[in-house]
Amino acid sequence: MENIYQKAMEVWEVPEEFYEAASPMYREYEVRLAARMERNPVPGETICSWLKEWGQEDTSRLLFESYQRNVLEKCEGEKDVDIWYRMTNFYDRYPFFAQFEPEAYAGYSQEMVDRLNQWDLKVYMDSVSQAALDIAAGKDVPMHQTQYLTLEESYAMMDAFGDEILVVPCNCKAMGRCTEKPVDVCMGRLEEGPNTFADRKLGNRISLAEAKELILRANQKGLMQSGENQWLCNCDGVYCYPAKMARILKTRLGYPAAHYEILWDPAVCVQCGKCTRICNHKAFYKDGQGKIVYDAEKCWGCTICAPNCPKGAITLKKREHLS
C-alpha cells in the first residue's frame, strides 16, 4: 500500500511536505484509483468495476461522491461511452475540501493551514499574475474578479443572472478559516454543465430577491463586490486571493479595476466611524484625536463606503483613467 500511496501523491501532484496534510482529503479507494488511473481519462463504468473488484458496495454512489468532492472531474473520451473521468490534482482538490468539508478541515493545525495557503497562493499567482498585470495595464484579458462593483452594478449583474442564483462558500475565506465575516457569499449564474457546482449538487439555490438581499448584507458587513460574466464574489481585504496578489503586484486601482473615485466631504461627516469599521484598506481611519481621516493614497476604490455613510458624506465620481 505504501508504493500505491506514493504513486497517488505523485499523480495528485502533492508537494512532499504536504503528504500528511493531503491524506485526510482522500479516501482509501481514491488512493487506489489514482494509482491505477494516473492522469488518464477512464469511463465511469470502468471505475465502478474496479471499485467492485476491491470489495466496495454502491459503486455508483462512490463514483459520484469522488466527483462531487472534486477528486475526479468529467472529461471527454471515446464517443461510445457516456461519461469519462480523470483525476484532479491537489491544488484543485484543496479548496473543495475547505469549502465543503469544514469539519474535517477544522482538524488541521493553524500552522499547517498557513503553510498550505502560502503554497496555494504561490501556485495561484504563478498561473494568473501576468493576466492581472495585463489588466492593470489596460489590456482586455479574460480573468476572474477583474473589477470592483457598486451595489447598483451588483444588482444589475444579478438581474442578468436570472431568477435563480447559486451561492457557494468563498474558497479564499474557507481556506483561511474566516470567522469574522460571512463565508457563503460567492454567487454565480446557475449552470448545469460538467464540472459545475450545480452538476456536482453543491451550493444553495436562491431567488433573485434573496441574492440582492445577500449582497446588501455583505456590503453592510464590509465585504466588497467584485466580479464579471458568470460570478460575483463578496470579497474582503484579508483572505481574498486577488486582493493579496494585487498588494504583492502593486496593482491598486488597476487590478481589481476601480471605476470610481471616492469623494469625502468632512463638512457633512458626522464622525459616526462606520467608514473606518468597514474599509478593508484603512483608507478611512481615526487620527490621534479620534477624528476621521481619509487617505486617498490608501483607497482601492471598492465603493462600499458610499452606501454605508448615513449622511451622504461619501460620494462616487466616475474615473476617467484607471490608474
C-alpha positions as CSV (number, residue, x, y, z in Angstrom):
1,M,0.0,0.0,0.0
2,E,2.9,2.3,0.7
3,N,4.0,2.2,-3.0
4,I,0.4,2.9,-4.1
5,Y,0.2,5.8,-1.7
6,Q,3.4,7.3,-3.0
7,K,2.2,7.0,-6.6
8,A,-1.2,8.6,-5.7
9,M,0.6,11.6,-4.2
10,E,2.6,11.9,-7.4
11,V,-0.5,11.7,-9.6
12,W,-2.2,14.4,-7.5
13,E,1.0,16.5,-7.7
14,V,1.1,16.9,-3.9
15,P,4.3,18.5,-2.6
16,E,6.1,16.1,-0.4
17,E,5.9,18.4,2.6
18,F,2.1,18.1,2.4
19,Y,1.7,14.3,2.1
20,E,0.5,14.1,5.7
21,A,-1.9,17.1,5.1
22,A,-3.3,15.6,1.9
23,S,-4.1,12.1,3.4
24,P,-7.4,13.2,5.1
25,M,-8.6,14.8,1.9
26,Y,-8.7,11.4,0.1
27,R,-10.4,8.1,0.8
28,E,-8.5,4.8,0.6
29,Y,-10.3,3.7,-2.6
30,E,-9.4,7.1,-4.2
31,V,-5.7,6.4,-3.4
32,R,-6.0,3.1,-5.3
33,L,-7.9,4.8,-8.2
34,A,-5.2,7.5,-8.5
35,A,-2.5,4.8,-8.7
36,R,-4.4,2.9,-11.4
37,M,-5.8,5.8,-13.4
38,E,-2.9,8.2,-13.2
39,R,-3.8,11.2,-15.3
40,N,-5.7,9.2,-18.0
41,P,-9.4,9.5,-18.8
42,V,-11.3,6.5,-17.7
43,P,-15.0,5.6,-18.3
44,G,-17.2,5.8,-15.3
45,E,-18.4,2.2,-15.8
46,T,-14.7,1.0,-15.7
47,I,-14.1,2.9,-12.4
48,C,-17.2,1.3,-10.9
49,S,-16.0,-2.2,-12.0
50,W,-12.6,-1.5,-10.2
51,L,-14.4,-0.4,-7.1
52,K,-16.5,-3.6,-7.1
53,E,-13.3,-5.6,-7.7
54,W,-11.9,-4.0,-4.5
55,G,-14.9,-5.0,-2.5
56,Q,-16.8,-1.7,-2.5
57,E,-20.6,-1.5,-2.4
58,D,-22.8,1.0,-4.1
59,T,-20.1,1.9,-6.6
60,S,-22.1,4.5,-8.5
61,R,-22.6,6.5,-5.3
62,L,-18.9,6.4,-4.5
63,L,-18.1,7.5,-8.1
64,F,-20.4,10.4,-7.7
65,E,-19.1,11.4,-4.3
66,S,-15.5,11.4,-5.7
67,Y,-16.7,13.7,-8.5
68,Q,-18.7,15.9,-6.1
69,R,-15.6,16.3,-3.9
70,N,-13.5,17.3,-6.9
71,V,-11.2,14.3,-6.6
72,L,-12.5,13.4,-10.1
73,E,-13.6,15.6,-12.9
74,K,-15.6,14.8,-16.0
75,C,-13.7,14.9,-19.3
76,E,-14.0,13.9,-22.9
77,G,-13.3,10.3,-24.0
78,E,-14.4,8.0,-26.8
79,K,-17.9,8.7,-28.1
80,D,-19.4,5.3,-27.4
81,V,-19.1,5.9,-23.6
82,D,-21.4,8.4,-21.9
83,I,-19.1,9.8,-19.1
84,W,-15.4,9.7,-18.7
85,Y,-13.5,10.9,-15.6
86,R,-9.9,11.8,-14.7
87,M,-8.1,12.7,-11.6
88,T,-7.8,16.3,-10.5
89,N,-4.7,17.5,-8.7
90,F,-4.1,18.5,-5.1
91,Y,-4.3,22.3,-6.0
92,D,-7.9,21.7,-7.3
93,R,-8.9,19.4,-4.5
94,Y,-7.8,21.5,-1.6
95,P,-10.3,24.4,-1.9
96,F,-13.2,22.0,-2.2
97,F,-12.1,20.3,1.0
98,A,-12.0,23.6,2.8
99,Q,-15.3,24.9,1.3
100,F,-17.5,21.8,1.6
101,E,-15.8,19.7,4.4
102,P,-15.2,22.4,7.0
103,E,-15.5,20.0,10.0
104,A,-12.6,17.8,8.7
105,Y,-10.7,21.0,7.8
106,A,-11.1,22.2,11.3
107,G,-8.8,19.3,12.4
108,Y,-5.8,20.9,10.8
109,S,-3.4,22.9,12.9
110,Q,-3.2,26.7,12.2
111,E,0.5,26.2,11.3
112,M,-0.5,23.7,8.6
113,V,-3.3,25.9,7.3
114,D,-0.9,28.8,7.0
115,R,1.7,26.7,5.1
116,L,-1.0,25.3,2.8
117,N,-2.3,28.8,2.0
118,Q,1.2,30.2,1.3
119,W,1.8,27.4,-1.1
120,D,-1.6,27.7,-2.7
121,L,-1.2,31.5,-3.2
122,K,2.1,30.9,-4.9
123,V,0.6,28.4,-7.3
124,Y,-2.3,30.7,-7.9
125,M,-0.1,33.7,-8.7
126,D,2.1,31.6,-11.0
127,S,-0.9,30.9,-13.1
128,V,-2.7,34.3,-13.2
129,S,-0.4,37.1,-12.1
130,Q,0.6,38.1,-15.7
131,A,-3.1,38.4,-16.6
132,A,-3.6,40.7,-13.6
133,L,-0.7,42.8,-14.7
134,D,-2.1,43.0,-18.2
135,I,-5.5,44.1,-16.9
136,A,-3.8,46.7,-14.7
137,A,-2.0,48.0,-17.9
138,G,-5.4,48.4,-19.6
139,K,-5.4,45.3,-21.7
140,D,-8.6,43.3,-22.3
141,V,-7.7,40.0,-20.7
142,P,-10.2,37.4,-19.5
143,M,-9.9,36.7,-15.8
144,H,-11.9,36.5,-12.6
145,Q,-12.6,39.4,-10.2
146,T,-11.2,42.0,-12.6
147,Q,-13.2,44.9,-11.2
148,Y,-15.0,46.3,-8.1
149,L,-18.7,46.9,-8.5
150,T,-21.1,49.3,-6.8
151,L,-24.2,48.0,-5.2
152,E,-26.3,49.1,-8.2
153,E,-23.9,47.4,-10.6
154,S,-24.0,44.2,-8.5
155,Y,-27.8,44.2,-8.5
156,A,-27.8,44.6,-12.3
157,M,-25.4,41.7,-12.5
158,M,-27.9,39.6,-10.6
159,D,-30.7,40.7,-12.9
160,A,-28.6,39.3,-15.8
161,F,-28.1,36.0,-13.9
162,G,-31.8,35.3,-13.9
163,D,-34.4,34.2,-11.4
164,E,-32.3,31.5,-9.7
165,I,-28.8,32.1,-8.5
166,L,-26.3,29.7,-7.0
167,V,-24.4,30.5,-3.8
168,V,-21.3,28.7,-2.6
169,P,-18.7,29.3,0.1
170,C,-15.9,31.6,-0.8
171,N,-12.9,29.4,-1.3
172,C,-10.5,32.2,-0.1
173,K,-12.3,32.7,3.2
174,A,-12.9,28.9,3.6
175,M,-9.2,28.1,3.2
176,G,-8.3,31.0,5.5
177,R,-10.8,29.9,8.1
178,C,-12.6,33.2,8.2
179,T,-15.0,33.6,11.1
180,E,-15.4,37.3,11.4
181,K,-17.3,37.8,8.1
182,P,-19.9,35.8,6.1
183,V,-18.3,32.9,4.1
184,D,-21.3,31.7,1.9
185,V,-21.0,34.7,-0.4
186,C,-19.8,33.6,-3.9
187,M,-22.7,34.0,-6.3
188,G,-22.9,32.5,-9.7
189,R,-25.2,32.2,-12.7
190,L,-26.9,28.8,-12.5
191,E,-25.3,26.4,-15.0
192,E,-25.7,22.7,-15.2
193,G,-22.8,21.5,-17.4
194,P,-20.0,19.1,-16.5
195,N,-17.8,20.1,-13.5
196,T,-20.1,22.9,-12.4
197,F,-21.2,23.2,-8.8
198,A,-24.8,22.5,-9.9
199,D,-23.8,19.3,-11.6
200,R,-21.9,18.3,-8.5
201,K,-25.0,19.1,-6.5
202,L,-23.2,21.7,-4.4
203,G,-24.2,25.2,-3.2
204,N,-27.6,26.7,-2.4
205,R,-30.1,27.9,-5.0
206,I,-31.6,31.3,-4.1
207,S,-34.1,33.7,-5.7
208,L,-33.1,36.9,-7.4
209,A,-34.6,38.9,-4.4
210,E,-32.6,36.8,-1.9
211,A,-29.4,37.3,-3.9
212,K,-29.8,41.1,-3.8
213,E,-30.5,40.9,-0.1
214,L,-27.4,38.8,0.4
215,I,-25.3,41.4,-1.5
216,L,-26.7,44.2,0.6
217,R,-26.0,42.4,3.9
218,A,-22.5,41.6,2.7
219,N,-21.9,45.2,1.7
220,Q,-23.0,46.4,5.1
221,K,-20.6,44.0,6.8
222,G,-17.7,45.4,4.9
223,L,-17.4,42.9,2.0
224,M,-16.5,44.3,-1.4
225,Q,-18.5,43.3,-4.5
226,S,-16.2,42.1,-7.3
227,G,-16.9,40.1,-10.5
228,E,-17.9,39.8,-14.1
229,N,-19.6,37.4,-16.5
230,Q,-20.6,34.3,-14.5
231,W,-19.6,35.1,-10.9
232,L,-19.8,37.8,-8.3
233,C,-17.9,37.5,-5.1
234,N,-18.3,39.5,-1.9
235,C,-14.6,39.9,-1.1
236,D,-12.6,41.1,1.9
237,G,-9.2,42.5,2.3
238,V,-7.6,39.8,4.4
239,Y,-8.3,36.4,2.8
240,C,-9.2,37.4,-0.8
241,Y,-6.5,36.0,-3.2
242,P,-7.0,38.7,-5.8
243,A,-6.5,41.3,-3.1
244,K,-3.4,39.5,-1.8
245,M,-2.0,39.3,-5.3
246,A,-2.8,42.9,-6.0
247,R,-0.9,44.0,-3.0
248,I,2.1,42.0,-4.0
249,L,2.0,43.2,-7.6
250,K,1.2,46.7,-6.5
251,T,-1.8,47.0,-8.9
252,R,-4.1,49.1,-6.7
253,L,-6.8,50.7,-8.8
254,G,-5.7,48.8,-11.9
255,Y,-6.4,45.2,-10.8
256,P,-9.0,44.8,-9.5
257,A,-10.1,47.8,-11.6
258,A,-11.6,50.7,-9.6
259,H,-14.1,52.6,-11.8
260,Y,-14.9,55.3,-9.2
261,E,-13.0,57.9,-7.2
262,I,-14.1,58.2,-3.6
263,L,-15.0,61.8,-2.5
264,W,-15.4,62.6,1.2
265,D,-16.8,65.8,2.5
266,P,-15.7,66.4,6.1
267,A,-18.2,69.2,6.4
268,V,-21.0,66.8,6.0
269,C,-19.4,63.9,8.0
270,V,-20.9,63.4,11.5
271,Q,-18.0,61.3,12.7
272,C,-20.0,58.1,13.2
273,G,-17.0,56.0,12.3
274,K,-18.8,53.4,10.2
275,C,-16.5,54.0,7.2
276,T,-13.5,53.2,9.4
277,R,-15.0,50.0,10.5
278,I,-15.8,48.6,7.1
279,C,-12.9,49.9,5.0
280,N,-10.7,47.0,4.1
281,H,-7.7,49.1,3.2
282,K,-7.6,51.6,6.1
283,A,-8.2,54.5,3.8
284,F,-10.7,55.8,6.4
285,Y,-9.2,55.9,9.9
286,K,-9.2,57.9,13.1
287,D,-6.3,60.1,14.0
288,G,-4.7,60.6,17.4
289,Q,-7.5,62.9,18.4
290,G,-10.2,60.4,17.3
291,K,-11.2,62.4,14.2
292,I,-11.9,60.6,10.9
293,V,-9.3,61.0,8.2
294,Y,-9.5,59.9,4.6
295,D,-6.2,59.0,2.8
296,A,-6.9,58.7,-0.9
297,E,-3.5,57.0,-1.5
298,K,-4.7,54.0,0.5
299,C,-8.1,53.7,-1.2
300,W,-8.7,50.9,-3.6
301,G,-12.0,52.3,-5.0
302,C,-14.2,49.4,-3.9
303,T,-17.1,51.8,-3.2
304,I,-18.6,50.1,-0.2
305,C,-18.1,53.1,2.0
306,A,-20.5,55.3,0.0
307,P,-23.8,53.4,0.5
308,N,-22.9,52.9,4.2
309,C,-22.4,56.5,5.0
310,P,-25.6,57.6,6.9
311,K,-25.3,61.3,5.9
312,G,-24.1,61.1,2.3
313,A,-20.7,62.5,3.2
314,I,-19.1,59.9,0.8
315,T,-19.9,60.0,-2.8
316,L,-18.6,58.5,-6.0
317,K,-17.1,60.1,-9.1
318,K,-16.5,58.1,-12.3
319,R,-12.8,57.7,-13.1
320,E,-11.6,58.9,-16.4
321,H,-8.5,56.8,-16.2
322,L,-8.0,53.5,-14.2
323,S,-4.5,54.4,-12.9
